Amino acid sequence: MKIGIIGIGILGNAVALRLLDLGYEVTVYNRTQGKTNEVGKKGAHVVSSPKIMAEKVEMIIIIVKDAKAVKEVSFGKNGIIEGKNSKLIVADMSTIDPVESKNIAKEFQQYQIEKLEIPVMGGPNVAITGKLVMMVSGSIDIFERCKEVFEKIANKVLFLGEQGVANSIKLAMNLQITMLALSLSEGITLVKKSNVDPKIFLEVLNSTYFKTGMSENKAFKMIEGNHDATFTLANLKKDITTMTNAAINLGIELPMISKAEEIYENAIKEGLGDLDYTGIIQHIKKINNML
């Protein structure tokens, strides 16, 4: 299967490299073409528009910022629909509102293009080795046609049913990430202000069933002030806003994520957006005069 990837950011770059390493023919497009340099050197075909990509490949994986960007590359000028071929399948890895995802799928159907939503858990460090966790929604028949490729990208692929389900789960998962990053930041801050080594806190935490992958790994980097980004604070803030909008659309209240949105927004205003999302600890330190 010839594969196209639209959106060569941190994750898109890693997915492209993974598929290239496995011998797939990969075509890439990114609005800022300079970001395609690495994968281009590795053998990817770099094209100047989604339209040209859609003429050449059988599957397009979209990995862009938000629903607006998905619509632009799909239905805008020189978008996917202008170059579609009869074999084309679109698989959207972007994290977007479930309602938006359903609407985008319906619009693709008007052009006889099948779409799957395939959000993932895991950053570029695991994408490069094919160890993502992938959630898939859409047609089971189309999923079966794509499953072999998906299993090269992710070591666990979960088919969850109709359009919208995978993105609902993805938002719920990123809600967990948000809260864990904040709770670790506040826990570390509390014990440090109490003149206790935060590593003792982590040792106790990680001896209980309350431990997480974040507390066993990234938390130590948080203490050290190492915030090299696998998923930026700004990108998580974007997903938090998607969560709050989804809650409004569903008619429910999620008070903690609404508060988290405010906290992350303040952190971005302080210039922390390009840090890893765990860099939220720097904001917590700042408001406590601990920098």
N, C-alpha and C positions, 0 to 999 in steps of 0.2 A: 504494500500500500504506500503510495506517495503521500507524504504528509506536509502540510503547511502550518506554520506557527505565526500568529499575529500577536505581537507584543513581546519584544525581547528585553524585558526587564530582568530582575534578579532571578525570578522563577522561570520565566520563559527561556532565558539563556541556558539554564541548567537542564530543562526538559529537552531543548534542542540538542545540546551536547550529548545527552544520554542516548537519544535516538540516532544521532550520527555515529556514535561509538558502536552501536549495534548494527550498523550498516544500512539504515533506512535512508532513502532519498528525501532530504528535508529542504523545503523552501521557506524563507522567512521574510517577514515584513515588519518594520517598525517605523513609526512616524519620524523619530530621530534616527536616521540611518546609521550614524556612528556607533550605535549600540549593537549593531549586527556584525561588527568587525571580527570579533572572536569566532563566532560560529561560521562566518564567511570563510575565514582562514582554515577552518576545520572541514570545509567542503559543502556547506549549505549554499543553496542558490538564494541570492538576495534580490528581491523584486521591489519595484517602486510603488506598487499599489495592491490592495486586496483583490481587485478585479483580475489582475494578471495572475495572482496566486490561484484564484478560483478556477482559472482556465486550465491549470496544470496539474492539480492535485486531487486526491480522492477524499482526503479528510483535512479539514482546517481546525486547528486548536486555537481558540481565542483566549489570550491571557492579558486582559487590559484592566484599567483602573476601575471602571464603573459601568452602569447600564448605558449611560450616554455614550461612552466610548465604544461599547459593543454595538450599539445602533449605528454609530458613525461608520465603523469599518464594515458593517453588514449591509446597510441600506443607503449610505451616503454616496456622494460622488466618487466614482471608481471603486465602489464597494463590492462586497462578495457577490451580491445578486446580479451585478452587471457582467460577471464573468463565469457564472455557474456552468457546470457540466453535469451530465446525467448521472454520474456516479457520486457526486459531491455530498458529503456529510459534514455538518458543523458540530464541533464539540466545544462548548464554552466552559473554560476553567475559571473564569472570572467570578469573584464573589459579589453577587448582586441580589437585589430584592426578589423574592420568589414570584411575586406578581409580575414584575418586570420580565423575569425569565419566561414565564408563561406567555406573555404578550409577544415577546421576541420570537418564540417558537411558532406562534400562530402566524406571525408575519412571514417567517421563512416558509411555512407551509403554502402560503399563497404563491410562492415561486417554486413549488415542488422540491423544496430542500428540507431534509430531515435535520433536526437539531437535538443534541443531547446536552444536558448540563452535567459537568464533571468537576465540581470543586474538589480540592484536595486539602489534606492536612499534612504538614511537613514543609520545611523550607528547602532552599537550593542545595543545602548540604546532603539531604537525603534524596532529593530529586535526581541528583547526578549519579546516584547508585541504584535508582529504581526502587526506592523504599518508601515512597509516598503512600498515604491511605487515600483512596479515591472513592467518592460518593457519586453515583450515576443515577440520573432520572431521565425518563423519556420512553421511547419505544423499545420494548424488549428485543424485537427483531433487529433493530438498528444497533442496539447494544451488542448483540451476539456477533454482528459483523465487525465491530470495532474492538471486541474484548481482547484479542491477541495483542493489539498495540497497547491498550490500557494496562495490561499485565506486564508490559515491559517498563512502563513508567511507574507503576505502583505495585507493591508486593501484597496489598490487600485492596481488592476492588469490590465494592458493595453496590449491587443494583437495588435501588430503593423505591422504584415505581414511577409514577407519573411526574410530569414536569412540575417543578416547584419544590418537591420534597427534598432533593439534595441540597438546594440552597437554603432551605429552612434549617436543616441539620447543620450546615456549614456556619450559619449565623449563630446558632446555639453553641457550637464548638468555639467560635471566636469570642463569644460572651464569656466562656469559661477561661480562655486565655487572658482576657482583659482583667477579670477579677483576680486570677492567680497572680498576675504581675503586680497588681495594686496591693494585694494582701501581703505578698513577700516584701514589697517596698516598705509598707508600713510596719511590718514585723521587724525587719532589719533596722529601720529607723528607731523603733521603740527600744530595742535592746541596746543599740549603740548609744542612745541618749542616756541609758541606764548604766553606762560604763561597762557593758558586757560585750565580749567578742561575738559579733554576729555569727561566726562559724559555729559557736556552741549552740546557738538557736537552730541552725541548720542541721547540726548533728542530732539534736533531739527530734526535730521535725521529721528527719529522714529515717528515724528509728521507729516511726509510727505509721499507721496506715493512711495518715493524712499526707504523706509524701507524694510528690509528683515528679514527672520528668523535669519540670522546670526547677523544682526545689533541689533536685539532685545534680543539676547541671548549670543552668543559666544563673541560678541564685548566687553561686560563688563568683561568677563574672560580675554580677550586680554589685557585690561587696567591693570587688577590685576596681570598679569603674570602667570595666571593659564592655562597651556597648556596640561592638561591630555588628552591623545589621544583617540578620537573615530575613527579617520581616520588619519594616520600619515602623516607627511610632506613628508617622503620618498615615501610613497605609492601614494600620489598625484603627486609627481615629476615623478614617473613611468607612471602615466596616462597622464601627460603633454607630455612626450616623445612619447607616443602612439598617441596623438593628432597631434604632429608635423610630425610624420611619415605618419599618415593618410592623412594629408594635402599634403605631397609630392606625395603620391600615387594618390591623386585626382587631382594633378596639380594645386592646389590653394595656395595662400599666406595668412597666418594668422599671421601678424607681431606681434600682442600683445602677443599671446601665445608663440611665439618663444622667445620673450624677457623674458616672465615669466619663461620659461624653464631655461634660464641662471641665473635668480635670485634664483630660487629654488635650482639649482645645487650648487650655491655659499653657500646657507644656509646649505645644506647637508655637504659641505666641512668644515663648521664651527662646525659640530657636532650636528645640530638641527634636524636631520632626524627622530628621535624617538619621537619628540614632535608632538602634534596635528598640522594639517596643518596650523592653525591660528597662530602657533608659528613663522610663517614667519615675524611677527612683530619684533621679536628679531633680525633678520637680518637687517631689516630697521633701528632699533635703533642703531645697531652696526655701520653701515656705516655712521650714523650721530653722532657718539660719545655720545650716550645717555644712554648707559648701566651703 
